[in-house]
Amino acid sequence: MPITIRNHTTNDLPDLAAFITRYLAAIPDAKLIAPEVYTHHPSAEEGQNVFTA
């Protein structure tokens, strides 16, 4: 199965939030960053410095 890498967008937030929810259900004490940080943090430059696969 090929993997496509692209810049992160606000459209990715629901899927990323769902992934984090599932991850925390499996590993409750995991330390994860809120999905909005990947888009709205100044250094992310609106997703231009964040990649999704």
Jmol script that loads the backbone (N, CA, C; Angstrom):
load data "model"
ATOM      1  N   MET A   1       0.832  -1.166   0.000  1.00  0.00           N
ATOM      2  CA  MET A   1       0.000   0.000   0.000  1.00  0.00           C
ATOM      3  C   MET A   1       0.891   1.248   0.000  1.00  0.00           C
ATOM      4  N   PRO A   2       0.762   2.107  -0.997  1.00  0.00           N
ATOM      5  CA  PRO A   2       1.610   3.303  -1.047  1.00  0.00           C
ATOM      6  C   PRO A   2       1.197   4.323   0.013  1.00  0.00           C
ATOM      7  N   ILE A   3       2.161   5.077   0.474  1.00  0.00           N
ATOM      8  CA  ILE A   3       1.917   6.135   1.454  1.00  0.00           C
ATOM      9  C   ILE A   3       2.134   7.477   0.764  1.00  0.00           C
ATOM     10  N   THR A   4       1.177   8.368   0.921  1.00  0.00           N
ATOM     11  CA  THR A   4       1.290   9.707   0.372  1.00  0.00           C
ATOM     12  C   THR A   4       1.569  10.675   1.510  1.00  0.00           C
ATOM     13  N   ILE A   5       2.593  11.483   1.346  1.00  0.00           N
ATOM     14  CA  ILE A   5       2.942  12.481   2.349  1.00  0.00           C
ATOM     15  C   ILE A   5       2.559  13.843   1.789  1.00  0.00           C
ATOM     16  N   ARG A   6       1.872  14.625   2.609  1.00  0.00           N
ATOM     17  CA  ARG A   6       1.430  15.949   2.173  1.00  0.00           C
ATOM     18  C   ARG A   6       1.386  16.880   3.380  1.00  0.00           C
ATOM     19  N   ASN A   7       1.195  18.163   3.115  1.00  0.00           N
ATOM     20  CA  ASN A   7       1.071  19.127   4.203  1.00  0.00           C
ATOM     21  C   ASN A   7      -0.233  18.918   4.949  1.00  0.00           C
ATOM     22  N   HIS A   8      -0.176  19.115   6.249  1.00  0.00           N
ATOM     23  CA  HIS A   8      -1.325  19.019   7.135  1.00  0.00           C
ATOM     24  C   HIS A   8      -2.268  20.193   6.870  1.00  0.00           C
ATOM     25  N   THR A   9      -3.588  19.964   6.900  1.00  0.00           N
ATOM     26  CA  THR A   9      -4.577  21.031   6.748  1.00  0.00           C
ATOM     27  C   THR A   9      -5.612  20.930   7.864  1.00  0.00           C
ATOM     28  N   THR A  10      -6.448  21.951   7.996  1.00  0.00           N
ATOM     29  CA  THR A  10      -7.500  21.909   9.002  1.00  0.00           C
ATOM     30  C   THR A  10      -8.481  20.777   8.725  1.00  0.00           C
ATOM     31  N   ASN A  11      -8.570  20.319   7.495  1.00  0.00           N
ATOM     32  CA  ASN A  11      -9.440  19.179   7.172  1.00  0.00           C
ATOM     33  C   ASN A  11      -8.972  17.894   7.848  1.00  0.00           C
ATOM     34  N   ASP A  12      -7.709  17.839   8.262  1.00  0.00           N
ATOM     35  CA  ASP A  12      -7.153  16.657   8.913  1.00  0.00           C
ATOM     36  C   ASP A  12      -7.469  16.599  10.410  1.00  0.00           C
ATOM     37  N   LEU A  13      -7.949  17.703  10.990  1.00  0.00           N
ATOM     38  CA  LEU A  13      -8.166  17.749  12.433  1.00  0.00           C
ATOM     39  C   LEU A  13      -9.124  16.677  12.949  1.00  0.00           C
ATOM     40  N   PRO A  14     -10.277  16.415  12.317  1.00  0.00           N
ATOM     41  CA  PRO A  14     -11.166  15.372  12.853  1.00  0.00           C
ATOM     42  C   PRO A  14     -10.514  13.985  12.884  1.00  0.00           C
ATOM     43  N   ASP A  15      -9.804  13.631  11.815  1.00  0.00           N
ATOM     44  CA  ASP A  15      -9.148  12.317  11.791  1.00  0.00           C
ATOM     45  C   ASP A  15      -8.017  12.247  12.812  1.00  0.00           C
ATOM     46  N   LEU A  16      -7.282  13.328  12.961  1.00  0.00           N
ATOM     47  CA  LEU A  16      -6.198  13.352  13.942  1.00  0.00           C
ATOM     48  C   LEU A  16      -6.762  13.276  15.360  1.00  0.00           C
ATOM     49  N   ALA A  17      -7.848  13.992  15.617  1.00  0.00           N
ATOM     50  CA  ALA A  17      -8.487  13.932  16.936  1.00  0.00           C
ATOM     51  C   ALA A  17      -8.992  12.526  17.230  1.00  0.00           C
ATOM     52  N   ALA A  18      -9.572  11.867  16.230  1.00  0.00           N
ATOM     53  CA  ALA A  18     -10.065  10.488  16.416  1.00  0.00           C
ATOM     54  C   ALA A  18      -8.899   9.544  16.702  1.00  0.00           C
ATOM     55  N   PHE A  19      -7.787   9.728  15.992  1.00  0.00           N
ATOM     56  CA  PHE A  19      -6.603   8.898  16.228  1.00  0.00           C
ATOM     57  C   PHE A  19      -6.102   9.078  17.663  1.00  0.00           C
ATOM     58  N   ILE A  20      -6.026  10.335  18.104  1.00  0.00           N
ATOM     59  CA  ILE A  20      -5.541  10.606  19.459  1.00  0.00           C
ATOM     60  C   ILE A  20      -6.476   9.989  20.496  1.00  0.00           C
ATOM     61  N   THR A  21      -7.781  10.057  20.264  1.00  0.00           N
ATOM     62  CA  THR A  21      -8.754   9.452  21.183  1.00  0.00           C
ATOM     63  C   THR A  21      -8.542   7.942  21.279  1.00  0.00           C
ATOM     64  N   ARG A  22      -8.360   7.285  20.132  1.00  0.00           N
ATOM     65  CA  ARG A  22      -8.113   5.833  20.133  1.00  0.00           C
ATOM     66  C   ARG A  22      -6.786   5.507  20.810  1.00  0.00           C
ATOM     67  N   TYR A  23      -5.760   6.301  20.554  1.00  0.00           N
ATOM     68  CA  TYR A  23      -4.448   6.092  21.144  1.00  0.00           C
ATOM     69  C   TYR A  23      -4.533   6.191  22.663  1.00  0.00           C
ATOM     70  N   LEU A  24      -5.221   7.233  23.157  1.00  0.00           N
ATOM     71  CA  LEU A  24      -5.346   7.410  24.604  1.00  0.00           C
ATOM     72  C   LEU A  24      -6.196   6.323  25.243  1.00  0.00           C
ATOM     73  N   ALA A  25      -7.133   5.750  24.504  1.00  0.00           N
ATOM     74  CA  ALA A  25      -7.917   4.633  25.035  1.00  0.00           C
ATOM     75  C   ALA A  25      -7.020   3.417  25.247  1.00  0.00           C
ATOM     76  N   ALA A  26      -6.045   3.249  24.367  1.00  0.00           N
ATOM     77  CA  ALA A  26      -5.123   2.117  24.466  1.00  0.00           C
ATOM     78  C   ALA A  26      -3.998   2.383  25.462  1.00  0.00           C
ATOM     79  N   ILE A  27      -3.542   3.632  25.525  1.00  0.00           N
ATOM     80  CA  ILE A  27      -2.422   3.998  26.398  1.00  0.00           C
ATOM     81  C   ILE A  27      -2.824   5.262  27.162  1.00  0.00           C
ATOM     82  N   PRO A  28      -3.605   5.121  28.225  1.00  0.00           N
ATOM     83  CA  PRO A  28      -4.181   6.276  28.927  1.00  0.00           C
ATOM     84  C   PRO A  28      -3.176   7.297  29.460  1.00  0.00           C
ATOM     85  N   ASP A  29      -1.975   6.867  29.815  1.00  0.00           N
ATOM     86  CA  ASP A  29      -1.017   7.820  30.370  1.00  0.00           C
ATOM     87  C   ASP A  29      -0.088   8.419  29.312  1.00  0.00           C
ATOM     88  N   ALA A  30      -0.407   8.234  28.042  1.00  0.00           N
ATOM     89  CA  ALA A  30       0.409   8.795  26.962  1.00  0.00           C
ATOM     90  C   ALA A  30       0.351  10.318  27.000  1.00  0.00           C
ATOM     91  N   LYS A  31       1.440  10.943  26.679  1.00  0.00           N
ATOM     92  CA  LYS A  31       1.524  12.406  26.628  1.00  0.00           C
ATOM     93  C   LYS A  31       1.471  12.820  25.159  1.00  0.00           C
ATOM     94  N   LEU A  32       0.322  13.334  24.731  1.00  0.00           N
ATOM     95  CA  LEU A  32       0.129  13.713  23.337  1.00  0.00           C
ATOM     96  C   LEU A  32      -0.230  15.189  23.231  1.00  0.00           C
ATOM     97  N   ILE A  33       0.076  15.754  22.087  1.00  0.00           N
ATOM     98  CA  ILE A  33      -0.227  17.159  21.807  1.00  0.00           C
ATOM     99  C   ILE A  33      -1.628  17.247  21.215  1.00  0.00           C
ATOM    100  N   ALA A  34      -2.383  18.261  21.598  1.00  0.00           N
ATOM    101  CA  ALA A  34      -3.730  18.468  21.046  1.00  0.00           C
ATOM    102  C   ALA A  34      -3.658  18.630  19.524  1.00  0.00           C
ATOM    103  N   PRO A  35      -4.607  18.073  18.787  1.00  0.00           N
ATOM    104  CA  PRO A  35      -4.543  18.121  17.325  1.00  0.00           C
ATOM    105  C   PRO A  35      -4.501  19.542  16.764  1.00  0.00           C
ATOM    106  N   GLU A  36      -5.117  20.492  17.444  1.00  0.00           N
ATOM    107  CA  GLU A  36      -5.126  21.872  16.941  1.00  0.00           C
ATOM    108  C   GLU A  36      -3.737  22.498  16.892  1.00  0.00           C
ATOM    109  N   VAL A  37      -2.836  22.018  17.719  1.00  0.00           N
ATOM    110  CA  VAL A  37      -1.475  22.564  17.740  1.00  0.00           C
ATOM    111  C   VAL A  37      -0.798  22.365  16.384  1.00  0.00           C
ATOM    112  N   TYR A  38      -1.084  21.256  15.731  1.00  0.00           N
ATOM    113  CA  TYR A  38      -0.444  20.953  14.448  1.00  0.00           C
ATOM    114  C   TYR A  38      -0.846  21.935  13.361  1.00  0.00           C
ATOM    115  N   THR A  39      -1.949  22.631  13.536  1.00  0.00           N
ATOM    116  CA  THR A  39      -2.399  23.606  12.545  1.00  0.00           C
ATOM    117  C   THR A  39      -2.202  25.036  13.023  1.00  0.00           C
ATOM    118  N   HIS A  40      -2.533  25.307  14.289  1.00  0.00           N
ATOM    119  CA  HIS A  40      -2.627  26.686  14.742  1.00  0.00           C
ATOM    120  C   HIS A  40      -1.420  27.213  15.500  1.00  0.00           C
ATOM    121  N   HIS A  41      -0.452  26.371  15.824  1.00  0.00           N
ATOM    122  CA  HIS A  41       0.759  26.870  16.483  1.00  0.00           C
ATOM    123  C   HIS A  41       1.530  27.737  15.490  1.00  0.00           C
ATOM    124  N   PRO A  42       2.066  28.892  15.925  1.00  0.00           N
ATOM    125  CA  PRO A  42       2.768  29.782  14.991  1.00  0.00           C
ATOM    126  C   PRO A  42       3.882  29.102  14.191  1.00  0.00           C
ATOM    127  N   SER A  43       4.649  28.216  14.817  1.00  0.00           N
ATOM    128  CA  SER A  43       5.749  27.576  14.083  1.00  0.00           C
ATOM    129  C   SER A  43       5.256  26.563  13.056  1.00  0.00           C
ATOM    130  N   ALA A  44       3.973  26.150  13.156  1.00  0.00           N
ATOM    131  CA  ALA A  44       3.426  25.224  12.159  1.00  0.00           C
ATOM    132  C   ALA A  44       3.122  25.941  10.851  1.00  0.00           C
ATOM    133  N   GLU A  45       3.062  27.275  10.898  1.00  0.00           N
ATOM    134  CA  GLU A  45       2.765  28.088   9.712  1.00  0.00           C
ATOM    135  C   GLU A  45       1.552  27.553   8.959  1.00  0.00           C
ATOM    136  N   GLU A  46       0.430  27.418   9.710  1.00  0.00           N
ATOM    137  CA  GLU A  46      -0.837  26.932   9.139  1.00  0.00           C
ATOM    138  C   GLU A  46      -0.685  25.579   8.439  1.00  0.00           C
ATOM    139  N   GLY A  47       0.155  24.711   8.994  1.00  0.00           N
ATOM    140  CA  GLY A  47       0.319  23.366   8.459  1.00  0.00           C
ATOM    141  C   GLY A  47       1.431  23.210   7.423  1.00  0.00           C
ATOM    142  N   GLN A  48       2.071  24.304   7.058  1.00  0.00           N
ATOM    143  CA  GLN A  48       3.128  24.228   6.051  1.00  0.00           C
ATOM    144  C   GLN A  48       4.385  23.538   6.589  1.00  0.00           C
ATOM    145  N   ASN A  49       4.543  23.513   7.910  1.00  0.00           N
ATOM    146  CA  ASN A  49       5.697  22.850   8.522  1.00  0.00           C
ATOM    147  C   ASN A  49       5.317  21.536   9.203  1.00  0.00           C
ATOM    148  N   VAL A  50       4.125  21.010   8.881  1.00  0.00           N
ATOM    149  CA  VAL A  50       3.628  19.776   9.465  1.00  0.00           C
ATOM    150  C   VAL A  50       3.185  18.871   8.316  1.00  0.00           C
ATOM    151  N   PHE A  51       3.537  17.613   8.389  1.00  0.00           N
ATOM    152  CA  PHE A  51       3.215  16.702   7.300  1.00  0.00           C
ATOM    153  C   PHE A  51       2.321  15.561   7.784  1.00  0.00           C
ATOM    154  N   THR A  52       1.478  15.094   6.907  1.00  0.00           N
ATOM    155  CA  THR A  52       0.535  14.022   7.179  1.00  0.00           C
ATOM    156  C   THR A  52       0.799  12.900   6.190  1.00  0.00           C
ATOM    157  N   ALA A  53       0.724  11.670   6.668  1.00  0.00           N
ATOM    158  CA  ALA A  53       0.896  10.520   5.780  1.00  0.00           C
ATOM    159  C   ALA A  53      -0.331   9.633   5.872  1.00  0.00           C
TER     160      ALA A  53
END
end "model"
wireframe off; spacefill off
backbone 0.3
color backbone group
